Amino acid sequence: MSKKVLAVLSEYGYWGEELLGPMENLEGAGYVLPIKTSYPPARSVQPLSNRKRQP
């Protein structure tokens, strides 16, 4: 059974850095990170590209 952490994003937007840092750390530790939005009805959001963050 895989470890999961649910990320819920605001419908008002978010900073990519606020999601990517924790997401990379959690995935690196073996967690699966499904991402949902709180906008009704709750739905899956499109994943960010696999590009590396800019320094």
N, C-alpha and C positions, 0 to 999 in steps of 0.2 A: 504494500500500500504506500503510495507516494504522499509526501508531506505537501500540504497546500496552504497558501495564504491568499485570501481574497482581497483584491484591491478594488475599491469603489471610488470612481472619479466623479468630480462635480460636473454638472451640466454647464457650469459657468467657466470651465477651462482649468488648466493647470500648467505649471512650468515643467517642461520636459526633464530638467535636472532633478526636480523633486520626485519624479517617478523612476527615472533611469538608475540613479544611485542605489536606492534600496532594491530595485528590481534585479540589477546585476548581482548584488551581494546575495540576495535570496536564491536566485537561480544557481549561482556558484556554489551555494551550500546544499543544493539538491532539492529545493522547493519548486513546486509548480505554482505559477502565479496567474490565475485567471483574473481578467480585468473586466469590470462591469461599470456601467454608469448609473447614477441615481435618478436620471431622468426617466419618468414613467412612460411606458412600461420599461422596467430594467432590461437592458439589452447588452450584449457583448459589444465592445468597441474594437475598431480596427487596430491591430498591433502596430507598434512603432517599428520602423525598419531596423535591420540588424547592424546599421552603421554605428561605428564607435563615436563616443561623445568627443566633441572638440575641446581641447584643453583651454 
